[in-house]
Amino acid sequence: MSSQHTLLDMLCAGAGVSILPCFLGDTAPQLRRCGPVIEELTKFQWVTMHDDRRHLPEVRMMTDRIVQVIEQHRGQ
């Protein structure tokens, strides 16, 4: 597979089993987990922004929206 999107489409169509990032696999209602999260493959993701720009209203609004989406999906 050269494309993650193609892989996801094939998995949703029942073409096999694969390891996917939780944020991707958990959003596909056609898929189900076959096992626990593999802790060795987990990592933190950081959203960074320039210190001079982080207080601009449009940057702050987008940052707040990103945080809201992450919090809504945490633990799913």
PyMOL Python script that loads the backbone (N, CA, C, O; Angstrom):
from pymol import cmd

cmd.read_pdbstr("""\
ATOM      1  N   MET A   1       0.833  -1.179   0.000  1.00  0.00           N
ATOM      2  CA  MET A   1       0.000   0.000   0.000  1.00  0.00           C
ATOM      3  C   MET A   1       0.881   1.246   0.000  1.00  0.00           C
ATOM      4  O   MET A   1       1.809   1.362   0.800  1.00  0.00           O
ATOM      5  N   SER A   2       0.591   2.145  -0.875  1.00  0.00           N
ATOM      6  CA  SER A   2       1.336   3.393  -0.908  1.00  0.00           C
ATOM      7  C   SER A   2       0.527   4.546  -0.339  1.00  0.00           C
ATOM      8  O   SER A   2       1.031   5.665  -0.242  1.00  0.00           O
ATOM      9  N   SER A   3      -0.704   4.295   0.033  1.00  0.00           N
ATOM     10  CA  SER A   3      -1.564   5.356   0.508  1.00  0.00           C
ATOM     11  C   SER A   3      -2.334   4.901   1.748  1.00  0.00           C
ATOM     12  O   SER A   3      -2.970   3.847   1.757  1.00  0.00           O
ATOM     13  N   GLN A   4      -2.259   5.721   2.786  1.00  0.00           N
ATOM     14  CA  GLN A   4      -3.021   5.389   3.995  1.00  0.00           C
ATOM     15  C   GLN A   4      -4.514   5.422   3.726  1.00  0.00           C
ATOM     16  O   GLN A   4      -5.269   4.639   4.301  1.00  0.00           O
ATOM     17  N   HIS A   5      -4.940   6.317   2.862  1.00  0.00           N
ATOM     18  CA  HIS A   5      -6.375   6.404   2.539  1.00  0.00           C
ATOM     19  C   HIS A   5      -6.838   5.123   1.845  1.00  0.00           C
ATOM     20  O   HIS A   5      -7.917   4.608   2.137  1.00  0.00           O
ATOM     21  N   THR A   6      -6.023   4.618   0.933  1.00  0.00           N
ATOM     22  CA  THR A   6      -6.365   3.375   0.242  1.00  0.00           C
ATOM     23  C   THR A   6      -6.404   2.218   1.230  1.00  0.00           C
ATOM     24  O   THR A   6      -7.290   1.366   1.160  1.00  0.00           O
ATOM     25  N   LEU A   7      -5.448   2.187   2.144  1.00  0.00           N
ATOM     26  CA  LEU A   7      -5.428   1.143   3.168  1.00  0.00           C
ATOM     27  C   LEU A   7      -6.706   1.194   3.997  1.00  0.00           C
ATOM     28  O   LEU A   7      -7.330   0.159   4.234  1.00  0.00           O
ATOM     29  N   LEU A   8      -7.098   2.371   4.436  1.00  0.00           N
ATOM     30  CA  LEU A   8      -8.317   2.500   5.235  1.00  0.00           C
ATOM     31  C   LEU A   8      -9.539   2.047   4.439  1.00  0.00           C
ATOM     32  O   LEU A   8     -10.402   1.352   4.973  1.00  0.00           O
ATOM     33  N   ASP A   9      -9.617   2.435   3.168  1.00  0.00           N
ATOM     34  CA  ASP A   9     -10.739   2.009   2.329  1.00  0.00           C
ATOM     35  C   ASP A   9     -10.801   0.487   2.217  1.00  0.00           C
ATOM     36  O   ASP A   9     -11.875  -0.107   2.305  1.00  0.00           O
ATOM     37  N   MET A  10      -9.647  -0.133   2.024  1.00  0.00           N
ATOM     38  CA  MET A  10      -9.611  -1.598   1.889  1.00  0.00           C
ATOM     39  C   MET A  10     -10.002  -2.278   3.196  1.00  0.00           C
ATOM     40  O   MET A  10     -10.723  -3.276   3.183  1.00  0.00           O
ATOM     41  N   LEU A  11      -9.533  -1.747   4.322  1.00  0.00           N
ATOM     42  CA  LEU A  11      -9.896  -2.331   5.617  1.00  0.00           C
ATOM     43  C   LEU A  11     -11.397  -2.205   5.865  1.00  0.00           C
ATOM     44  O   LEU A  11     -12.032  -3.145   6.343  1.00  0.00           O
ATOM     45  N   CYS A  12     -11.959  -1.051   5.541  1.00  0.00           N
ATOM     46  CA  CYS A  12     -13.408  -0.850   5.724  1.00  0.00           C
ATOM     47  C   CYS A  12     -14.216  -1.776   4.827  1.00  0.00           C
ATOM     48  O   CYS A  12     -15.351  -2.126   5.149  1.00  0.00           O
ATOM     49  N   ALA A  13     -13.632  -2.169   3.708  1.00  0.00           N
ATOM     50  CA  ALA A  13     -14.312  -3.089   2.794  1.00  0.00           C
ATOM     51  C   ALA A  13     -14.129  -4.547   3.212  1.00  0.00           C
ATOM     52  O   ALA A  13     -14.673  -5.449   2.575  1.00  0.00           O
ATOM     53  N   GLY A  14     -13.362  -4.783   4.286  1.00  0.00           N
ATOM     54  CA  GLY A  14     -13.179  -6.139   4.785  1.00  0.00           C
ATOM     55  C   GLY A  14     -12.007  -6.882   4.177  1.00  0.00           C
ATOM     56  O   GLY A  14     -11.975  -8.112   4.212  1.00  0.00           O
ATOM     57  N   ALA A  15     -11.043  -6.165   3.619  1.00  0.00           N
ATOM     58  CA  ALA A  15      -9.937  -6.801   2.910  1.00  0.00           C
ATOM     59  C   ALA A  15      -8.833  -7.337   3.816  1.00  0.00           C
ATOM     60  O   ALA A  15      -7.889  -7.949   3.316  1.00  0.00           O
ATOM     61  N   GLY A  16      -8.917  -7.132   5.107  1.00  0.00           N
ATOM     62  CA  GLY A  16      -7.861  -7.662   5.959  1.00  0.00           C
ATOM     63  C   GLY A  16      -7.831  -7.011   7.323  1.00  0.00           C
ATOM     64  O   GLY A  16      -8.800  -6.396   7.769  1.00  0.00           O
ATOM     65  N   VAL A  17      -6.681  -7.164   7.978  1.00  0.00           N
ATOM     66  CA  VAL A  17      -6.455  -6.643   9.324  1.00  0.00           C
ATOM     67  C   VAL A  17      -5.168  -5.828   9.282  1.00  0.00           C
ATOM     68  O   VAL A  17      -4.216  -6.192   8.592  1.00  0.00           O
ATOM     69  N   SER A  18      -5.144  -4.722  10.023  1.00  0.00           N
ATOM     70  CA  SER A  18      -3.955  -3.884  10.039  1.00  0.00           C
ATOM     71  C   SER A  18      -3.878  -3.124  11.352  1.00  0.00           C
ATOM     72  O   SER A  18      -4.849  -3.045  12.105  1.00  0.00           O
ATOM     73  N   ILE A  19      -2.715  -2.574  11.606  1.00  0.00           N
ATOM     74  CA  ILE A  19      -2.530  -1.671  12.738  1.00  0.00           C
ATOM     75  C   ILE A  19      -2.707  -0.258  12.213  1.00  0.00           C
ATOM     76  O   ILE A  19      -2.071   0.140  11.236  1.00  0.00           O
ATOM     77  N   LEU A  20      -3.582   0.499  12.874  1.00  0.00           N
ATOM     78  CA  LEU A  20      -3.849   1.883  12.479  1.00  0.00           C
ATOM     79  C   LEU A  20      -3.682   2.800  13.680  1.00  0.00           C
ATOM     80  O   LEU A  20      -3.825   2.360  14.821  1.00  0.00           O
ATOM     81  N   PRO A  21      -3.382   4.062  13.437  1.00  0.00           N
ATOM     82  CA  PRO A  21      -3.422   5.029  14.534  1.00  0.00           C
ATOM     83  C   PRO A  21      -4.851   5.108  15.077  1.00  0.00           C
ATOM     84  O   PRO A  21      -5.809   5.050  14.306  1.00  0.00           O
ATOM     85  N   CYS A  22      -4.997   5.238  16.382  1.00  0.00           N
ATOM     86  CA  CYS A  22      -6.331   5.285  16.994  1.00  0.00           C
ATOM     87  C   CYS A  22      -7.177   6.401  16.408  1.00  0.00           C
ATOM     88  O   CYS A  22      -8.371   6.214  16.174  1.00  0.00           O
ATOM     89  N   PHE A  23      -6.570   7.572  16.166  1.00  0.00           N
ATOM     90  CA  PHE A  23      -7.352   8.687  15.646  1.00  0.00           C
ATOM     91  C   PHE A  23      -7.929   8.389  14.270  1.00  0.00           C
ATOM     92  O   PHE A  23      -8.895   9.029  13.854  1.00  0.00           O
ATOM     93  N   LEU A  24      -7.359   7.443  13.571  1.00  0.00           N
ATOM     94  CA  LEU A  24      -7.864   7.079  12.252  1.00  0.00           C
ATOM     95  C   LEU A  24      -8.843   5.905  12.342  1.00  0.00           C
ATOM     96  O   LEU A  24      -9.963   5.991  11.839  1.00  0.00           O
ATOM     97  N   GLY A  25      -8.430   4.832  12.968  1.00  0.00           N
ATOM     98  CA  GLY A  25      -9.277   3.640  13.056  1.00  0.00           C
ATOM     99  C   GLY A  25     -10.528   3.844  13.878  1.00  0.00           C
ATOM    100  O   GLY A  25     -11.581   3.292  13.558  1.00  0.00           O
ATOM    101  N   ASP A  26     -10.426   4.630  14.934  1.00  0.00           N
ATOM    102  CA  ASP A  26     -11.580   4.839  15.809  1.00  0.00           C
ATOM    103  C   ASP A  26     -12.678   5.669  15.146  1.00  0.00           C
ATOM    104  O   ASP A  26     -13.819   5.659  15.607  1.00  0.00           O
ATOM    105  N   THR A  27     -12.351   6.379  14.082  1.00  0.00           N
ATOM    106  CA  THR A  27     -13.362   7.207  13.418  1.00  0.00           C
ATOM    107  C   THR A  27     -14.115   6.446  12.335  1.00  0.00           C
ATOM    108  O   THR A  27     -15.070   6.969  11.762  1.00  0.00           O
ATOM    109  N   ALA A  28     -13.700   5.226  12.052  1.00  0.00           N
ATOM    110  CA  ALA A  28     -14.350   4.434  11.001  1.00  0.00           C
ATOM    111  C   ALA A  28     -15.323   3.452  11.646  1.00  0.00           C
ATOM    112  O   ALA A  28     -14.888   2.470  12.247  1.00  0.00           O
ATOM    113  N   PRO A  29     -16.629   3.691  11.536  1.00  0.00           N
ATOM    114  CA  PRO A  29     -17.605   2.819  12.190  1.00  0.00           C
ATOM    115  C   PRO A  29     -17.602   1.390  11.648  1.00  0.00           C
ATOM    116  O   PRO A  29     -18.107   0.486  12.313  1.00  0.00           O
ATOM    117  N   GLN A  30     -17.048   1.167  10.466  1.00  0.00           N
ATOM    118  CA  GLN A  30     -17.014  -0.175   9.883  1.00  0.00           C
ATOM    119  C   GLN A  30     -15.921  -1.038  10.531  1.00  0.00           C
ATOM    120  O   GLN A  30     -15.908  -2.257  10.358  1.00  0.00           O
ATOM    121  N   LEU A  31     -15.018  -0.412  11.267  1.00  0.00           N
ATOM    122  CA  LEU A  31     -13.894  -1.139  11.856  1.00  0.00           C
ATOM    123  C   LEU A  31     -14.111  -1.376  13.333  1.00  0.00           C
ATOM    124  O   LEU A  31     -14.854  -0.651  13.995  1.00  0.00           O
ATOM    125  N   ARG A  32     -13.449  -2.403  13.840  1.00  0.00           N
ATOM    126  CA  ARG A  32     -13.454  -2.651  15.290  1.00  0.00           C
ATOM    127  C   ARG A  32     -12.053  -3.057  15.697  1.00  0.00           C
ATOM    128  O   ARG A  32     -11.307  -3.649  14.917  1.00  0.00           O
ATOM    129  N   ARG A  33     -11.714  -2.732  16.918  1.00  0.00           N
ATOM    130  CA  ARG A  33     -10.393  -3.105  17.430  1.00  0.00           C
ATOM    131  C   ARG A  33     -10.332  -4.599  17.674  1.00  0.00           C
ATOM    132  O   ARG A  33     -11.281  -5.206  18.168  1.00  0.00           O
ATOM    133  N   CYS A  34      -9.213  -5.171  17.323  1.00  0.00           N
ATOM    134  CA  CYS A  34      -9.000  -6.606  17.547  1.00  0.00           C
ATOM    135  C   CYS A  34      -8.143  -6.860  18.783  1.00  0.00           C
ATOM    136  O   CYS A  34      -7.940  -8.011  19.170  1.00  0.00           O
ATOM    137  N   GLY A  35      -7.646  -5.809  19.399  1.00  0.00           N
ATOM    138  CA  GLY A  35      -6.790  -5.948  20.569  1.00  0.00           C
ATOM    139  C   GLY A  35      -6.600  -4.604  21.234  1.00  0.00           C
ATOM    140  O   GLY A  35      -7.178  -3.602  20.815  1.00  0.00           O
ATOM    141  N   PRO A  36      -5.782  -4.590  22.279  1.00  0.00           N
ATOM    142  CA  PRO A  36      -5.566  -3.339  23.006  1.00  0.00           C
ATOM    143  C   PRO A  36      -4.651  -2.393  22.232  1.00  0.00           C
ATOM    144  O   PRO A  36      -4.022  -2.780  21.248  1.00  0.00           O
ATOM    145  N   VAL A  37      -4.592  -1.158  22.694  1.00  0.00           N
ATOM    146  CA  VAL A  37      -3.647  -0.187  22.141  1.00  0.00           C
ATOM    147  C   VAL A  37      -2.237  -0.723  22.375  1.00  0.00           C
ATOM    148  O   VAL A  37      -1.936  -1.226  23.458  1.00  0.00           O
ATOM    149  N   ILE A  38      -1.392  -0.619  21.388  1.00  0.00           N
ATOM    150  CA  ILE A  38      -0.002  -1.079  21.500  1.00  0.00           C
ATOM    151  C   ILE A  38       0.815   0.076  22.065  1.00  0.00           C
ATOM    152  O   ILE A  38       1.193   0.995  21.339  1.00  0.00           O
ATOM    153  N   GLU A  39       1.081   0.020  23.356  1.00  0.00           N
ATOM    154  CA  GLU A  39       1.736   1.127  24.054  1.00  0.00           C
ATOM    155  C   GLU A  39       3.086   1.497  23.435  1.00  0.00           C
ATOM    156  O   GLU A  39       3.459   2.670  23.422  1.00  0.00           O
ATOM    157  N   GLU A  40       3.816   0.509  22.925  1.00  0.00           N
ATOM    158  CA  GLU A  40       5.125   0.782  22.341  1.00  0.00           C
ATOM    159  C   GLU A  40       5.036   1.653  21.086  1.00  0.00           C
ATOM    160  O   GLU A  40       6.037   2.226  20.655  1.00  0.00           O
ATOM    161  N   LEU A  41       3.844   1.752  20.502  1.00  0.00           N
ATOM    162  CA  LEU A  41       3.663   2.555  19.293  1.00  0.00           C
ATOM    163  C   LEU A  41       3.000   3.899  19.565  1.00  0.00           C
ATOM    164  O   LEU A  41       2.772   4.675  18.637  1.00  0.00           O
ATOM    165  N   THR A  42       2.690   4.182  20.825  1.00  0.00           N
ATOM    166  CA  THR A  42       2.048   5.457  21.147  1.00  0.00           C
ATOM    167  C   THR A  42       3.103   6.548  21.263  1.00  0.00           C
ATOM    168  O   THR A  42       4.265   6.286  21.574  1.00  0.00           O
ATOM    169  N   LYS A  43       2.671   7.769  21.007  1.00  0.00           N
ATOM    170  CA  LYS A  43       3.564   8.910  21.172  1.00  0.00           C
ATOM    171  C   LYS A  43       2.726  10.154  21.393  1.00  0.00           C
ATOM    172  O   LYS A  43       1.545  10.200  21.049  1.00  0.00           O
ATOM    173  N   PHE A  44       3.351  11.149  21.967  1.00  0.00           N
ATOM    174  CA  PHE A  44       2.690  12.427  22.160  1.00  0.00           C
ATOM    175  C   PHE A  44       2.803  13.225  20.876  1.00  0.00           C
ATOM    176  O   PHE A  44       3.805  13.147  20.165  1.00  0.00           O
ATOM    177  N   GLN A  45       1.774  13.987  20.590  1.00  0.00           N
ATOM    178  CA  GLN A  45       1.802  14.909  19.468  1.00  0.00           C
ATOM    179  C   GLN A  45       1.645  16.319  20.030  1.00  0.00           C
ATOM    180  O   GLN A  45       0.770  16.589  20.852  1.00  0.00           O
ATOM    181  N   TRP A  46       2.498  17.187  19.574  1.00  0.00           N
ATOM    182  CA  TRP A  46       2.496  18.557  20.059  1.00  0.00           C
ATOM    183  C   TRP A  46       2.024  19.498  18.962  1.00  0.00           C
ATOM    184  O   TRP A  46       2.403  19.356  17.799  1.00  0.00           O
ATOM    185  N   VAL A  47       1.203  20.450  19.341  1.00  0.00           N
ATOM    186  CA  VAL A  47       0.828  21.533  18.444  1.00  0.00           C
ATOM    187  C   VAL A  47       1.656  22.735  18.878  1.00  0.00           C
ATOM    188  O   VAL A  47       1.556  23.198  20.014  1.00  0.00           O
ATOM    189  N   THR A  48       2.465  23.224  17.967  1.00  0.00           N
ATOM    190  CA  THR A  48       3.331  24.353  18.307  1.00  0.00           C
ATOM    191  C   THR A  48       2.926  25.567  17.493  1.00  0.00           C
ATOM    192  O   THR A  48       2.368  25.453  16.402  1.00  0.00           O
ATOM    193  N   MET A  49       3.218  26.719  18.043  1.00  0.00           N
ATOM    194  CA  MET A  49       2.950  27.955  17.318  1.00  0.00           C
ATOM    195  C   MET A  49       3.991  28.984  17.720  1.00  0.00           C
ATOM    196  O   MET A  49       4.587  28.900  18.795  1.00  0.00           O
ATOM    197  N   HIS A  50       4.196  29.931  16.865  1.00  0.00           N
ATOM    198  CA  HIS A  50       5.168  30.979  17.112  1.00  0.00           C
ATOM    199  C   HIS A  50       4.697  31.850  18.261  1.00  0.00           C
ATOM    200  O   HIS A  50       3.530  32.239  18.317  1.00  0.00           O
ATOM    201  N   ASP A  51       5.598  32.151  19.167  1.00  0.00           N
ATOM    202  CA  ASP A  51       5.239  32.911  20.362  1.00  0.00           C
ATOM    203  C   ASP A  51       4.658  34.283  20.018  1.00  0.00           C
ATOM    204  O   ASP A  51       3.775  34.775  20.720  1.00  0.00           O
ATOM    205  N   ASP A  52       5.145  34.899  18.947  1.00  0.00           N
ATOM    206  CA  ASP A  52       4.641  36.225  18.555  1.00  0.00           C
ATOM    207  C   ASP A  52       3.238  36.166  17.977  1.00  0.00           C
ATOM    208  O   ASP A  52       2.544  37.182  17.942  1.00  0.00           O
ATOM    209  N   ARG A  53       2.810  35.002  17.525  1.00  0.00           N
ATOM    210  CA  ARG A  53       1.520  34.882  16.841  1.00  0.00           C
ATOM    211  C   ARG A  53       0.438  34.214  17.688  1.00  0.00           C
ATOM    212  O   ARG A  53      -0.745  34.316  17.365  1.00  0.00           O
ATOM    213  N   ARG A  54       0.817  33.551  18.736  1.00  0.00           N
ATOM    214  CA  ARG A  54      -0.149  32.736  19.469  1.00  0.00           C
ATOM    215  C   ARG A  54      -1.272  33.524  20.129  1.00  0.00           C
ATOM    216  O   ARG A  54      -2.294  32.940  20.491  1.00  0.00           O
ATOM    217  N   HIS A  55      -1.112  34.827  20.293  1.00  0.00           N
ATOM    218  CA  HIS A  55      -2.164  35.626  20.917  1.00  0.00           C
ATOM    219  C   HIS A  55      -3.061  36.335  19.900  1.00  0.00           C
ATOM    220  O   HIS A  55      -4.005  37.026  20.282  1.00  0.00           O
ATOM    221  N   LEU A  56      -2.772  36.169  18.624  1.00  0.00           N
ATOM    222  CA  LEU A  56      -3.652  36.746  17.607  1.00  0.00           C
ATOM    223  C   LEU A  56      -5.012  36.057  17.676  1.00  0.00           C
ATOM    224  O   LEU A  56      -5.072  34.843  17.871  1.00  0.00           O
ATOM    225  N   PRO A  57      -6.099  36.802  17.519  1.00  0.00           N
ATOM    226  CA  PRO A  57      -7.437  36.208  17.668  1.00  0.00           C
ATOM    227  C   PRO A  57      -7.680  34.991  16.770  1.00  0.00           C
ATOM    228  O   PRO A  57      -8.251  33.997  17.219  1.00  0.00           O
ATOM    229  N   GLU A  58      -7.252  35.062  15.513  1.00  0.00           N
ATOM    230  CA  GLU A  58      -7.506  33.938  14.609  1.00  0.00           C
ATOM    231  C   GLU A  58      -6.675  32.704  14.982  1.00  0.00           C
ATOM    232  O   GLU A  58      -7.134  31.575  14.811  1.00  0.00           O
ATOM    233  N   VAL A  59      -5.474  32.912  15.483  1.00  0.00           N
ATOM    234  CA  VAL A  59      -4.644  31.785  15.922  1.00  0.00           C
ATOM    235  C   VAL A  59      -5.217  31.193  17.203  1.00  0.00           C
ATOM    236  O   VAL A  59      -5.298  29.973  17.347  1.00  0.00           O
ATOM    237  N   ARG A  60      -5.613  32.056  18.130  1.00  0.00           N
ATOM    238  CA  ARG A  60      -6.192  31.604  19.394  1.00  0.00           C
ATOM    239  C   ARG A  60      -7.488  30.827  19.149  1.00  0.00           C
ATOM    240  O   ARG A  60      -7.729  29.812  19.802  1.00  0.00           O
ATOM    241  N   MET A  61      -8.327  31.296  18.212  1.00  0.00           N
ATOM    242  CA  MET A  61      -9.583  30.625  17.906  1.00  0.00           C
ATOM    243  C   MET A  61      -9.312  29.217  17.363  1.00  0.00           C
ATOM    244  O   MET A  61      -9.958  28.254  17.777  1.00  0.00           O
ATOM    245  N   MET A  62      -8.358  29.103  16.437  1.00  0.00           N
ATOM    246  CA  MET A  62      -8.051  27.792  15.864  1.00  0.00           C
ATOM    247  C   MET A  62      -7.455  26.867  16.921  1.00  0.00           C
ATOM    248  O   MET A  62      -7.786  25.683  16.968  1.00  0.00           O
ATOM    249  N   THR A  63      -6.590  27.395  17.755  1.00  0.00           N
ATOM    250  CA  THR A  63      -6.001  26.590  18.827  1.00  0.00           C
ATOM    251  C   THR A  63      -7.081  26.077  19.768  1.00  0.00           C
ATOM    252  O   THR A  63      -7.077  24.903  20.138  1.00  0.00           O
ATOM    253  N   ASP A  64      -7.999  26.943  20.153  1.00  0.00           N
ATOM    254  CA  ASP A  64      -9.098  26.535  21.041  1.00  0.00           C
ATOM    255  C   ASP A  64      -9.961  25.450  20.394  1.00  0.00           C
ATOM    256  O   ASP A  64     -10.403  24.522  21.071  1.00  0.00           O
ATOM    257  N   ARG A  65     -10.199  25.565  19.090  1.00  0.00           N
ATOM    258  CA  ARG A  65     -11.000  24.554  18.383  1.00  0.00           C
ATOM    259  C   ARG A  65     -10.283  23.208  18.337  1.00  0.00           C
ATOM    260  O   ARG A  65     -10.908  22.163  18.517  1.00  0.00           O
ATOM    261  N   ILE A  66      -8.989  23.231  18.100  1.00  0.00           N
ATOM    262  CA  ILE A  66      -8.204  21.986  18.081  1.00  0.00           C
ATOM    263  C   ILE A  66      -8.261  21.316  19.445  1.00  0.00           C
ATOM    264  O   ILE A  66      -8.471  20.106  19.537  1.00  0.00           O
ATOM    265  N   VAL A  67      -8.076  22.089  20.496  1.00  0.00           N
ATOM    266  CA  VAL A  67      -8.141  21.544  21.859  1.00  0.00           C
ATOM    267  C   VAL A  67      -9.523  20.952  22.128  1.00  0.00           C
ATOM    268  O   VAL A  67      -9.627  19.882  22.727  1.00  0.00           O
ATOM    269  N   GLN A  68     -10.572  21.624  21.700  1.00  0.00           N
ATOM    270  CA  GLN A  68     -11.944  21.134  21.909  1.00  0.00           C
ATOM    271  C   GLN A  68     -12.159  19.785  21.216  1.00  0.00           C
ATOM    272  O   GLN A  68     -12.732  18.871  21.809  1.00  0.00           O
ATOM    273  N   VAL A  69     -11.709  19.657  19.980  1.00  0.00           N
ATOM    274  CA  VAL A  69     -11.870  18.397  19.243  1.00  0.00           C
ATOM    275  C   VAL A  69     -11.092  17.278  19.935  1.00  0.00           C
ATOM    276  O   VAL A  69     -11.609  16.172  20.093  1.00  0.00           O
ATOM    277  N   ILE A  70      -9.873  17.553  20.341  1.00  0.00           N
ATOM    278  CA  ILE A  70      -9.063  16.534  21.024  1.00  0.00           C
ATOM    279  C   ILE A  70      -9.734  16.098  22.319  1.00  0.00           C
ATOM    280  O   ILE A  70      -9.797  14.904  22.611  1.00  0.00           O
ATOM    281  N   GLU A  71     -10.232  17.042  23.089  1.00  0.00           N
ATOM    282  CA  GLU A  71     -10.887  16.695  24.353  1.00  0.00           C
ATOM    283  C   GLU A  71     -12.175  15.915  24.134  1.00  0.00           C
ATOM    284  O   GLU A  71     -12.496  15.036  24.934  1.00  0.00           O
ATOM    285  N   GLN A  72     -12.923  16.210  23.075  1.00  0.00           N
ATOM    286  CA  GLN A  72     -14.151  15.498  22.788  1.00  0.00           C
ATOM    287  C   GLN A  72     -13.879  14.030  22.444  1.00  0.00           C
ATOM    288  O   GLN A  72     -14.697  13.162  22.747  1.00  0.00           O
ATOM    289  N   HIS A  73     -12.752  13.755  21.825  1.00  0.00           N
ATOM    290  CA  HIS A  73     -12.441  12.403  21.372  1.00  0.00           C
ATOM    291  C   HIS A  73     -11.483  11.657  22.298  1.00  0.00           C
ATOM    292  O   HIS A  73     -11.150  10.500  22.041  1.00  0.00           O
ATOM    293  N   ARG A  74     -11.046  12.297  23.354  1.00  0.00           N
ATOM    294  CA  ARG A  74     -10.127  11.648  24.283  1.00  0.00           C
ATOM    295  C   ARG A  74     -10.830  10.464  24.946  1.00  0.00           C
ATOM    296  O   ARG A  74     -11.962  10.585  25.415  1.00  0.00           O
ATOM    297  N   GLY A  75     -10.163   9.351  24.977  1.00  0.00           N
ATOM    298  CA  GLY A  75     -10.698   8.168  25.658  1.00  0.00           C
ATOM    299  C   GLY A  75     -11.667   7.354  24.824  1.00  0.00           C
ATOM    300  O   GLY A  75     -12.248   6.399  25.339  1.00  0.00           O
ATOM    301  N   GLN A  76     -11.864   7.685  23.579  1.00  0.00           N
ATOM    302  CA  GLN A  76     -12.783   6.906  22.744  1.00  0.00           C
ATOM    303  C   GLN A  76     -12.090   5.695  22.181  1.00  0.00           C
ATOM    304  O   GLN A  76     -12.704   4.916  21.451  1.00  0.00           O
TER     305      GLN A  76
END
""", "prot")
cmd.dss("prot")
cmd.show_as("cartoon", "prot")
cmd.util.cbc("prot")
cmd.orient("prot")
